Amino acid sequence: MTPGLFEIHAYSASRMIAVVLAIAVLYFTGKRRGVTIWRALDICLIAAASAFLGGKLMFEIVEGTGAALAWSTDSIEGCCSAGGVALAAVALAFYFRYAARDIGVLRGFDLCGAPALLAEAAARVGCFLD
């Protein structure tokens, strides 16, 4: 799809939709547990950024082609979801341990379970569309 100056791939669009869905689910499930919208945004931003970087790094470790670290405008080439999940888990563990002490690590991962699964499912749909 080319809306104007740049091209949007289905995988990129599905990743954006996945982040928005994760923020919404985390906000509505966390509202009952005292999580503010800003805390939900922080959690999703940390998870999305570290998952993207972890996916790129894991692809580079496994494949070693250099395509993942080229950082071209087409960011579809070279992503591994296992690396993304691993780095997001480590980053969120540090966040819940040091920055969000009122939530705690176990309660934080409990809050992130449903949004993470929904985001992964929405992002994986884009793999089949491109």
N, CA, C and O atoms as a GROMACS GRO file, in nm:
protein
  520
    1MET      N    1   0.086  -0.117   0.000
    1MET     CA    2   0.000   0.000   0.000
    1MET      C    3   0.090   0.123   0.000
    1MET      O    4   0.181   0.132   0.082
    2THR      N    5   0.067   0.216  -0.088
    2THR     CA    6   0.146   0.338  -0.097
    2THR      C    7   0.053   0.458  -0.080
    2THR      O    8  -0.010   0.500  -0.177
    3PRO      N    9   0.044   0.514   0.044
    3PRO     CA   10  -0.048   0.625   0.065
    3PRO      C   11   0.004   0.760   0.017
    3PRO      O   12  -0.073   0.855   0.014
    4GLY      N   13   0.129   0.772  -0.020
    4GLY     CA   14   0.180   0.900  -0.064
    4GLY      C   15   0.330   0.896  -0.078
    4GLY      O   16   0.383   0.844  -0.176
    5LEU      N   17   0.399   0.951   0.020
    5LEU     CA   18   0.544   0.963   0.013
    5LEU      C   19   0.619   0.836   0.048
    5LEU      O   20   0.736   0.821   0.011
    6PHE      N   21   0.557   0.746   0.118
    6PHE     CA   22   0.627   0.626   0.162
    6PHE      C   23   0.536   0.505   0.148
    6PHE      O   24   0.415   0.518   0.130
    7GLU      N   25   0.597   0.389   0.156
    7GLU     CA   26   0.525   0.264   0.137
    7GLU      C   27   0.503   0.196   0.272
    7GLU      O   28   0.594   0.190   0.355
    8ILE      N   29   0.383   0.145   0.294
    8ILE     CA   30   0.351   0.074   0.417
    8ILE      C   31   0.324  -0.071   0.381
    8ILE      O   32   0.235  -0.101   0.300
    9HIS      N   33   0.399  -0.161   0.442
    9HIS     CA   34   0.378  -0.304   0.420
    9HIS      C   35   0.275  -0.356   0.518
    9HIS      O   36   0.252  -0.295   0.623
   10ALA      N   37   0.213  -0.467   0.485
   10ALA     CA   38   0.110  -0.525   0.572
   10ALA      C   39   0.168  -0.567   0.706
   10ALA      O   40   0.102  -0.555   0.809
   11TYR      N   41   0.292  -0.616   0.706
   11TYR     CA   42   0.354  -0.658   0.832
   11TYR      C   43   0.378  -0.538   0.923
   11TYR      O   44   0.356  -0.546   1.044
   12SER      N   45   0.422  -0.427   0.867
   12SER     CA   46   0.443  -0.307   0.947
   12SER      C   47   0.312  -0.254   1.002
   12SER      O   48   0.304  -0.213   1.118
   13ALA      N   49   0.208  -0.256   0.919
   13ALA     CA   50   0.077  -0.212   0.965
   13ALA      C   51   0.023  -0.303   1.074
   13ALA      O   52  -0.039  -0.256   1.170
   14SER      N   53   0.045  -0.434   1.060
   14SER     CA   54  -0.004  -0.525   1.164
   14SER      C   55   0.073  -0.508   1.294
   14SER      O   56   0.016  -0.527   1.401
   15ARG      N   57   0.200  -0.473   1.287
   15ARG     CA   58   0.275  -0.446   1.410
   15ARG      C   59   0.223  -0.320   1.479
   15ARG      O   60   0.215  -0.315   1.602
   16MET      N   61   0.187  -0.218   1.401
   16MET     CA   62   0.131  -0.097   1.460
   16MET      C   63  -0.005  -0.125   1.524
   16MET      O   64  -0.034  -0.077   1.634
   17ILE      N   65  -0.086  -0.203   1.456
   17ILE     CA   66  -0.216  -0.242   1.512
   17ILE      C   67  -0.196  -0.324   1.639
   17ILE      O   68  -0.273  -0.310   1.735
   18ALA      N   69  -0.094  -0.409   1.641
   18ALA     CA   70  -0.066  -0.491   1.759
   18ALA      C   71  -0.031  -0.406   1.880
   18ALA      O   72  -0.075  -0.436   1.991
   19VAL      N   73   0.046  -0.301   1.859
   19VAL     CA   74   0.084  -0.214   1.971
   19VAL      C   75  -0.038  -0.139   2.024
   19VAL      O   76  -0.055  -0.126   2.145
   20VAL      N   77  -0.124  -0.091   1.934
   20VAL     CA   78  -0.244  -0.020   1.977
   20VAL      C   79  -0.338  -0.113   2.054
   20VAL      O   80  -0.394  -0.074   2.156
   21LEU      N   81  -0.355  -0.235   2.004
   21LEU     CA   82  -0.438  -0.333   2.076
   21LEU      C   83  -0.380  -0.366   2.213
   21LEU      O   84  -0.454  -0.379   2.311
   22ALA      N   85  -0.249  -0.380   2.220
   22ALA     CA   86  -0.185  -0.413   2.349
   22ALA      C   87  -0.204  -0.299   2.449
   22ALA      O   88  -0.229  -0.324   2.567
   23ILE      N   89  -0.193  -0.175   2.404
   23ILE     CA   90  -0.213  -0.061   2.494
   23ILE      C   91  -0.357  -0.060   2.545
   23ILE      O   92  -0.380  -0.039   2.664
   24ALA      N   93  -0.452  -0.083   2.456
   24ALA     CA   94  -0.593  -0.081   2.496
   24ALA      C   95  -0.625  -0.192   2.596
   24ALA      O   96  -0.691  -0.168   2.697
   25VAL      N   97  -0.578  -0.314   2.567
   25VAL     CA   98  -0.607  -0.426   2.657
   25VAL      C   99  -0.538  -0.407   2.791
   25VAL      O  100  -0.596  -0.433   2.896
   26LEU      N  101  -0.412  -0.362   2.787
   26LEU     CA  102  -0.340  -0.340   2.913
   26LEU      C  103  -0.405  -0.229   2.995
   26LEU      O  104  -0.410  -0.239   3.118
   27TYR      N  105  -0.453  -0.126   2.930
   27TYR     CA  106  -0.518  -0.018   3.004
   27TYR      C  107  -0.648  -0.065   3.069
   27TYR      O  108  -0.672  -0.038   3.186
   28PHE      N  109  -0.730  -0.136   2.992
   28PHE     CA  110  -0.860  -0.177   3.047
   28PHE      C  111  -0.847  -0.287   3.152
   28PHE      O  112  -0.924  -0.289   3.248
   29THR      N  113  -0.752  -0.378   3.136
   29THR     CA  114  -0.732  -0.479   3.240
   29THR      C  115  -0.658  -0.423   3.360
   29THR      O  116  -0.680  -0.465   3.473
   30GLY      N  117  -0.568  -0.328   3.334
   30GLY     CA  118  -0.492  -0.270   3.444
   30GLY      C  119  -0.566  -0.164   3.522
   30GLY      O  120  -0.529  -0.133   3.635
   31LYS      N  121  -0.672  -0.108   3.463
   31LYS     CA  122  -0.748  -0.004   3.532
   31LYS      C  123  -0.809  -0.058   3.661
   31LYS      O  124  -0.817   0.013   3.762
   32ARG      N  125  -0.852  -0.183   3.658
   32ARG     CA  126  -0.908  -0.244   3.779
   32ARG      C  127  -0.803  -0.269   3.885
   32ARG      O  128  -0.834  -0.283   4.003
   33ARG      N  129  -0.677  -0.274   3.842
   33ARG     CA  130  -0.567  -0.302   3.936
   33ARG      C  131  -0.485  -0.178   3.968
   33ARG      O  132  -0.380  -0.189   4.030
   34GLY      N  133  -0.532  -0.062   3.927
   34GLY     CA  134  -0.466   0.062   3.963
   34GLY      C  135  -0.354   0.106   3.869
   34GLY      O  136  -0.271   0.188   3.908
   35VAL      N  137  -0.350   0.054   3.748
   35VAL     CA  138  -0.248   0.094   3.652
   35VAL      C  139  -0.302   0.211   3.571
   35VAL      O  140  -0.410   0.202   3.512
   36THR      N  141  -0.228   0.321   3.568
   36THR     CA  142  -0.271   0.439   3.494
   36THR      C  143  -0.242   0.421   3.345
   36THR      O  144  -0.170   0.330   3.305
   37ILE      N  145  -0.298   0.510   3.264
   37ILE     CA  146  -0.276   0.504   3.120
   37ILE      C  147  -0.129   0.531   3.088
   37ILE      O  148  -0.074   0.474   2.994
   38TRP      N  149  -0.066   0.616   3.166
   38TRP     CA  150   0.076   0.649   3.142
   38TRP      C  151   0.165   0.530   3.173
   38TRP      O  152   0.264   0.506   3.105
   39ARG      N  153   0.130   0.456   3.276
   39ARG     CA  154   0.207   0.336   3.308
   39ARG      C  155   0.186   0.230   3.200
   39ARG      O  156   0.280   0.160   3.163
   40ALA      N  157   0.063   0.218   3.148
   40ALA     CA  158   0.036   0.124   3.039
   40ALA      C  159   0.112   0.162   2.913
   40ALA      O  160   0.164   0.076   2.843
   41LEU      N  161   0.120   0.291   2.884
   41LEU     CA  162   0.197   0.338   2.769
   41LEU      C  163   0.346   0.309   2.786
   41LEU      O  164   0.412   0.267   2.692
   42ASP      N  165   0.398   0.331   2.906
   42ASP     CA  166   0.538   0.300   2.934
   42ASP      C  167   0.568   0.152   2.911
   42ASP      O  168   0.666   0.117   2.847
   43ILE      N  169   0.482   0.066   2.964
   43ILE     CA  170   0.502  -0.078   2.950
   43ILE      C  171   0.500  -0.119   2.804
   43ILE      O  172   0.587  -0.194   2.760
   44CYS      N  173   0.403  -0.071   2.729
   44CYS     CA  174   0.391  -0.109   2.588
   44CYS      C  175   0.504  -0.051   2.504
   44CYS      O  176   0.550  -0.116   2.410
   45LEU      N  177   0.549   0.070   2.535
   45LEU     CA  178   0.660   0.129   2.461
   45LEU      C  179   0.788   0.051   2.485
   45LEU      O  180   0.862   0.022   2.391
   46ILE      N  181   0.815   0.016   2.610
   46ILE     CA  182   0.934  -0.063   2.641
   46ILE      C  183   0.926  -0.200   2.575
   46ILE      O  184   1.024  -0.247   2.517
   47ALA      N  185   0.811  -0.263   2.582
   47ALA     CA  186   0.796  -0.396   2.522
   47ALA      C  187   0.809  -0.391   2.370
   47ALA      O  188   0.876  -0.476   2.311
   48ALA      N  189   0.747  -0.293   2.306
   48ALA     CA  190   0.752  -0.285   2.159
   48ALA      C  191   0.892  -0.254   2.109
   48ALA      O  192   0.940  -0.316   2.014
   49ALA      N  193   0.959  -0.158   2.172
   49ALA     CA  194   1.094  -0.122   2.128
   49ALA      C  195   1.193  -0.236   2.151
   49ALA      O  196   1.275  -0.266   2.064
   50SER      N  197   1.186  -0.298   2.267
   50SER     CA  198   1.281  -0.407   2.294
   50SER      C  199   1.248  -0.531   2.211
   50SER      O  200   1.339  -0.605   2.175
   51ALA      N  201   1.121  -0.554   2.181
   51ALA     CA  202   1.085  -0.668   2.096
   51ALA      C  203   1.136  -0.647   1.954
   51ALA      O  204   1.184  -0.741   1.890
   52PHE      N  205   1.127  -0.525   1.903
   52PHE     CA  206   1.179  -0.496   1.770
   52PHE      C  207   1.331  -0.516   1.765
   52PHE      O  208   1.382  -0.582   1.674
   53LEU      N  209   1.402  -0.459   1.863
   53LEU     CA  210   1.547  -0.474   1.867
   53LEU      C  211   1.590  -0.618   1.890
   53LEU      O  212   1.684  -0.666   1.828
   54GLY      N  213   1.520  -0.687   1.979
   54GLY     CA  214   1.553  -0.827   2.006
   54GLY      C  215   1.530  -0.915   1.885
   54GLY      O  216   1.608  -1.007   1.860
   55GLY      N  217   1.424  -0.888   1.811
   55GLY     CA  218   1.397  -0.965   1.689
   55GLY      C  219   1.505  -0.944   1.584
   55GLY      O  220   1.549  -1.039   1.520
   56LYS      N  221   1.548  -0.819   1.568
   56LYS     CA  222   1.655  -0.791   1.472
   56LYS      C  223   1.786  -0.856   1.515
   56LYS      O  224   1.855  -0.916   1.433
   57LEU      N  225   1.822  -0.844   1.644
   57LEU     CA  226   1.948  -0.900   1.692
   57LEU      C  227   1.949  -1.052   1.685
   57LEU      O  228   2.050  -1.112   1.648
   58MET      N  229   1.839  -1.116   1.720
   58MET     CA  230   1.833  -1.262   1.714
   58MET      C  231   1.842  -1.312   1.571
   58MET      O  232   1.906  -1.414   1.545
   59PHE      N  233   1.781  -1.241   1.478
   59PHE     CA  234   1.793  -1.279   1.338
   59PHE      C  235   1.938  -1.269   1.293
   59PHE      O  236   1.986  -1.354   1.218
   60GLU      N  237   2.006  -1.165   1.338
   60GLU     CA  238   2.146  -1.148   1.300
   60GLU      C  239   2.233  -1.257   1.362
   60GLU      O  240   2.328  -1.303   1.299
   61ILE      N  241   2.203  -1.297   1.485
   61ILE     CA  242   2.279  -1.405   1.549
   61ILE      C  243   2.257  -1.536   1.476
   61ILE      O  244   2.352  -1.611   1.453
   62VAL      N  245   2.132  -1.566   1.441
   62VAL     CA  246   2.100  -1.693   1.378
   62VAL      C  247   2.146  -1.697   1.232
   62VAL      O  248   2.211  -1.793   1.190
   63GLU      N  249   2.114  -1.594   1.155
   63GLU     CA  250   2.144  -1.595   1.012
   63GLU      C  251   2.283  -1.540   0.981
   63GLU      O  252   2.355  -1.598   0.900
   64GLY      N  253   2.320  -1.430   1.044
   64GLY     CA  254   2.452  -1.372   1.022
   64GLY      C  255   2.474  -1.313   0.884
   64GLY      O  256   2.587  -1.309   0.836
   65THR      N  257   2.368  -1.267   0.820
   65THR     CA  258   2.381  -1.213   0.684
   65THR      C  259   2.407  -1.063   0.681
   65THR      O  260   2.453  -1.011   0.579
   66GLY      N  261   2.377  -0.994   0.787
   66GLY     CA  262   2.390  -0.849   0.789
   66GLY      C  263   2.265  -0.777   0.742
   66GLY      O  264   2.259  -0.655   0.747
   67ALA      N  265   2.166  -0.851   0.695
   67ALA     CA  266   2.045  -0.788   0.642
   67ALA      C  267   1.962  -0.725   0.753
   67ALA      O  268   1.897  -0.623   0.730
   68ALA      N  269   1.963  -0.783   0.870
   68ALA     CA  270   1.881  -0.731   0.979
   68ALA      C  271   1.936  -0.600   1.033
   68ALA      O  272   1.859  -0.515   1.078
   69LEU      N  273   2.066  -0.584   1.028
   69LEU     CA  274   2.126  -0.462   1.084
   69LEU      C  275   2.146  -0.353   0.980
   69LEU      O  276   2.207  -0.251   1.010
   70ALA      N  277   2.095  -0.374   0.859
   70ALA     CA  278   2.109  -0.272   0.755
   70ALA      C  279   2.019  -0.152   0.785
   70ALA      O  280   2.050  -0.042   0.740
   71TRP      N  281   1.910  -0.171   0.860
   71TRP     CA  282   1.817  -0.066   0.901
   71TRP      C  283   1.766   0.011   0.781
   71TRP      O  284   1.762   0.134   0.781
   72SER      N  285   1.727  -0.063   0.679
   72SER     CA  286   1.670   0.002   0.561
   72SER      C  287   1.528   0.048   0.591
   72SER      O  288   1.475   0.023   0.699
   73THR      N  289   1.469   0.116   0.496
   73THR     CA  290   1.332   0.162   0.516
   73THR      C  291   1.235   0.045   0.520
   73THR      O  292   1.126   0.057   0.574
   74ASP      N  293   1.276  -0.068   0.462
   74ASP     CA  294   1.193  -0.188   0.465
   74ASP      C  295   1.238  -0.273   0.582
   74ASP      O  296   1.329  -0.354   0.569
   75SER      N  297   1.175  -0.254   0.696
   75SER     CA  298   1.219  -0.322   0.819
   75SER      C  299   1.165  -0.463   0.831
   75SER      O  300   1.178  -0.525   0.937
   76ILE      N  301   1.103  -0.515   0.725
   76ILE     CA  302   1.048  -0.650   0.730
   76ILE      C  303   1.160  -0.753   0.724
   76ILE      O  304   1.153  -0.856   0.790
   77GLU      N  305   1.263  -0.726   0.645
   77GLU     CA  306   1.370  -0.822   0.627
   77GLU      C  307   1.445  -0.843   0.758
   77GLU      O  308   1.506  -0.750   0.811
   78GLY      N  309   1.441  -0.962   0.808
   78GLY     CA  310   1.521  -0.999   0.923
   78GLY      C  311   1.458  -0.972   1.056
   78GLY      O  312   1.493  -0.876   1.124
   79CYS      N  313   1.364  -1.055   1.096
   79CYS     CA  314   1.305  -1.047   1.230
   79CYS      C  315   1.284  -1.187   1.284
   79CYS      O  316   1.245  -1.278   1.210
   80CYS      N  317   1.309  -1.206   1.411
   80CYS     CA  318   1.290  -1.336   1.475
   80CYS      C  319   1.209  -1.311   1.602
   80CYS      O  320   1.254  -1.242   1.693
   81SER      N  321   1.090  -1.368   1.608
   81SER     CA  322   1.002  -1.337   1.721
   81SER      C  323   1.053  -1.391   1.853
   81SER      O  324   1.021  -1.335   1.958
   82ALA      N  325   1.132  -1.499   1.852
   82ALA     CA  326   1.185  -1.553   1.977
   82ALA      C  327   1.280  -1.454   2.044
   82ALA      O  328   1.278  -1.438   2.166
   83GLY      N  329   1.363  -1.388   1.965
   83GLY     CA  330   1.454  -1.288   2.020
   83GLY      C  331   1.379  -1.167   2.072
   83GLY      O  332   1.418  -1.107   2.172
   84GLY      N  333   1.271  -1.131   2.003
   84GLY     CA  334   1.190  -1.019   2.048
   84GLY      C  335   1.121  -1.046   2.180
   84GLY      O  336   1.118  -0.959   2.267
   85VAL      N  337   1.067  -1.165   2.195
   85VAL     CA  338   1.002  -1.201   2.321
   85VAL      C  339   1.104  -1.206   2.434
   85VAL      O  340   1.076  -1.160   2.545
   86ALA      N  341   1.221  -1.261   2.407
   86ALA     CA  342   1.324  -1.273   2.511
   86ALA      C  343   1.372  -1.136   2.558
   86ALA      O  344   1.381  -1.112   2.679
   87LEU      N  345   1.403  -1.047   2.465
   87LEU     CA  346   1.453  -0.915   2.507
   87LEU      C  347   1.342  -0.832   2.571
   87LEU      O  348   1.369  -0.755   2.663
   88ALA      N  349   1.219  -0.846   2.524
   88ALA     CA  350   1.109  -0.773   2.587
   88ALA      C  351   1.087  -0.822   2.730
   88ALA      O  352   1.058  -0.742   2.819
   89ALA      N  353   1.100  -0.952   2.753
   89ALA     CA  354   1.084  -1.005   2.889
   89ALA      C  355   1.192  -0.953   2.982
   89ALA      O  356   1.164  -0.917   3.096
   90VAL      N  357   1.315  -0.948   2.934
   90VAL     CA  358   1.425  -0.897   3.016
   90VAL      C  359   1.406  -0.748   3.044
   90VAL      O  360   1.424  -0.703   3.158
   91ALA      N  361   1.370  -0.671   2.942
   91ALA     CA  362   1.351  -0.527   2.960
   91ALA      C  363   1.236  -0.498   3.056
   91ALA      O  364   1.247  -0.409   3.140
   92LEU      N  365   1.126  -0.572   3.043
   92LEU     CA  366   1.013  -0.550   3.133
   92LEU      C  367   1.044  -0.595   3.274
   92LEU      O  368   0.996  -0.535   3.370
   93ALA      N  369   1.124  -0.700   3.290
   93ALA     CA  370   1.164  -0.742   3.424
   93ALA      C  371   1.243  -0.632   3.493
   93ALA      O  372   1.222  -0.605   3.611
   94PHE      N  373   1.336  -0.569   3.420
   94PHE     CA  374   1.410  -0.457   3.478
   94PHE      C  375   1.318  -0.341   3.508
   94PHE      O  376   1.333  -0.276   3.612
   95TYR      N  377   1.224  -0.313   3.421
   95TYR     CA  378   1.131  -0.202   3.443
   95TYR      C  379   1.047  -0.226   3.568
   95TYR      O  380   1.033  -0.138   3.652
   96PHE      N  381   0.990  -0.345   3.580
   96PHE     CA  382   0.906  -0.374   3.696
   96PHE      C  383   0.987  -0.382   3.825
   96PHE      O  384   0.935  -0.354   3.933
   97ARG      N  385   1.113  -0.420   3.815
   97ARG     CA  386   1.196  -0.432   3.935
   97ARG      C  387   1.245  -0.298   3.985
   97ARG      O  388   1.248  -0.274   4.106
   98TYR      N  389   1.283  -0.209   3.893
   98TYR     CA  390   1.347  -0.084   3.936
   98TYR      C  391   1.262   0.041   3.917
   98TYR      O  392   1.269   0.131   4.001
   99ALA      N  393   1.183   0.051   3.812
   99ALA     CA  394   1.107   0.173   3.787
   99ALA      C  395   0.963   0.165   3.837
   99ALA      O  396   0.907   0.265   3.880
  100ALA      N  397   0.905   0.048   3.832
  100ALA     CA  398   0.765   0.030   3.874
  100ALA      C  399   0.760  -0.065   3.992
  100ALA      O  400   0.700  -0.173   3.984
  101ARG      N  401   0.821  -0.026   4.100
  101ARG     CA  402   0.827  -0.113   4.219
  101ARG      C  403   0.690  -0.138   4.280
  101ARG      O  404   0.669  -0.240   4.345
  102ASP      N  405   0.596  -0.045   4.260
  102ASP     CA  406   0.462  -0.065   4.316
  102ASP      C  407   0.386  -0.178   4.247
  102ASP      O  408   0.295  -0.236   4.305
  103ILE      N  409   0.424  -0.208   4.123
  103ILE     CA  410   0.360  -0.319   4.053
  103ILE      C  411   0.428  -0.451   4.085
  103ILE      O  412   0.360  -0.549   4.116
  104GLY      N  413   0.558  -0.455   4.079
  104GLY     CA  414   0.632  -0.578   4.105
  104GLY      C  415   0.647  -0.661   3.979
  104GLY      O  416   0.571  -0.646   3.884
  105VAL      N  417   0.746  -0.750   3.980
  105VAL     CA  418   0.777  -0.827   3.860
  105VAL      C  419   0.667  -0.928   3.827
  105VAL      O  420   0.620  -0.933   3.713
  106LEU      N  421   0.626  -1.007   3.925
  106LEU     CA  422   0.527  -1.112   3.897
  106LEU      C  423   0.391  -1.053   3.860
  106LEU      O  424   0.326  -1.100   3.766
  107ARG      N  425   0.349  -0.951   3.933
  107ARG     CA  426   0.221  -0.887   3.901
  107ARG      C  427   0.228  -0.816   3.766
  107ARG      O  428   0.130  -0.812   3.692
  108GLY      N  429   0.345  -0.759   3.734
  108GLY     CA  430   0.363  -0.693   3.605
  108GLY      C  431   0.355  -0.790   3.489
  108GLY      O  432   0.291  -0.760   3.387
  109PHE      N  433   0.418  -0.906   3.503
  109PHE     CA  434   0.408  -1.006   3.397
  109PHE      C  435   0.267  -1.062   3.389
  109PHE      O  436   0.222  -1.101   3.281
  110ASP      N  437   0.197  -1.068   3.500
  110ASP     CA  438   0.058  -1.111   3.498
  110ASP      C  439  -0.028  -1.010   3.420
  110ASP      O  440  -0.118  -1.049   3.346
  111LEU      N  441   0.001  -0.882   3.438
  111LEU     CA  442  -0.072  -0.779   3.364
  111LEU      C  443  -0.041  -0.786   3.214
  111LEU      O  444  -0.128  -0.757   3.132
  112CYS      N  445   0.080  -0.823   3.179
  112CYS     CA  446   0.124  -0.819   3.039
  112CYS      C  447   0.091  -0.947   2.961
  112CYS      O  448   0.115  -0.952   2.841
  113GLY      N  449   0.039  -1.048   3.026
  113GLY     CA  450   0.016  -1.176   2.958
  113GLY      C  451  -0.082  -1.167   2.843
  113GLY      O  452  -0.047  -1.202   2.730
  114ALA      N  453  -0.202  -1.120   2.869
  114ALA     CA  454  -0.304  -1.112   2.764
  114ALA      C  455  -0.267  -1.011   2.654
  114ALA      O  456  -0.282  -1.043   2.536
  115PRO      N  457  -0.220  -0.890   2.688
  115PRO     CA  458  -0.182  -0.798   2.580
  115PRO      C  459  -0.068  -0.850   2.494
  115PRO      O  460  -0.065  -0.826   2.373
  116ALA      N  461   0.026  -0.922   2.554
  116ALA     CA  462   0.139  -0.975   2.477
  116ALA      C  463   0.093  -1.082   2.379
  116ALA      O  464   0.138  -1.083   2.264
  117LEU      N  465   0.005  -1.169   2.422
  117LEU     CA  466  -0.046  -1.273   2.331
  117LEU      C  467  -0.129  -1.213   2.218
  117LEU      O  468  -0.118  -1.255   2.103
  118LEU      N  469  -0.210  -1.115   2.251
  118LEU     CA  470  -0.291  -1.049   2.148
  118LEU      C  471  -0.202  -0.975   2.048
  118LEU      O  472  -0.226  -0.980   1.928
  119ALA      N  473  -0.100  -0.906   2.098
  119ALA     CA  474  -0.009  -0.833   2.010
  119ALA      C  475   0.070  -0.929   1.921
  119ALA      O  476   0.090  -0.901   1.803
  120GLU      N  477   0.115  -1.040   1.977
  120GLU     CA  478   0.189  -1.138   1.896
  120GLU      C  479   0.100  -1.196   1.786
  120GLU      O  480   0.144  -1.214   1.673
  121ALA      N  481  -0.024  -1.226   1.820
  121ALA     CA  482  -0.116  -1.281   1.720
  121ALA      C  483  -0.145  -1.180   1.610
  121ALA      O  484  -0.148  -1.216   1.493
  122ALA      N  485  -0.166  -1.054   1.647
  122ALA     CA  486  -0.194  -0.951   1.547
  122ALA      C  487  -0.073  -0.926   1.458
  122ALA      O  488  -0.088  -0.903   1.338
  123ALA      N  489   0.046  -0.930   1.514
  123ALA     CA  490   0.166  -0.908   1.434
  123ALA      C  491   0.194  -1.026   1.342
  123ALA      O  492   0.242  -1.007   1.230
  124ARG      N  493   0.166  -1.147   1.387
  124ARG     CA  494   0.190  -1.266   1.304
  124ARG      C  495   0.096  -1.274   1.185
  124ARG      O  496   0.129  -1.337   1.084
  125VAL      N  497  -0.020  -1.212   1.193
  125VAL     CA  498  -0.111  -1.209   1.080
  125VAL      C  499  -0.044  -1.137   0.962
  125VAL      O  500  -0.064  -1.175   0.847
  126GLY      N  501   0.033  -1.034   0.993
  126GLY     CA  502   0.103  -0.960   0.888
  126GLY      C  503   0.207  -1.041   0.814
  126GLY      O  504   0.240  -1.010   0.700
  127CYS      N  505   0.259  -1.146   0.878
  127CYS     CA  506   0.357  -1.233   0.810
  127CYS      C  507   0.294  -1.303   0.690
  127CYS      O  508   0.361  -1.325   0.589
  128PHE      N  509   0.168  -1.336   0.700
  128PHE     CA  510   0.101  -1.406   0.591
  128PHE      C  511   0.050  -1.310   0.484
  128PHE      O  512   0.018  -1.353   0.373
  129LEU      N  513   0.042  -1.182   0.514
  129LEU     CA  514  -0.011  -1.085   0.419
  129LEU      C  515   0.096  -1.031   0.325
  129LEU      O  516   0.065  -0.988   0.214
  130ASP      N  517   0.221  -1.033   0.368
  130ASP     CA  518   0.329  -0.983   0.282
  130ASP      C  519   0.390  -1.092   0.199
  130ASP      O  520   0.482  -1.067   0.121
   0.00000   0.00000   0.00000
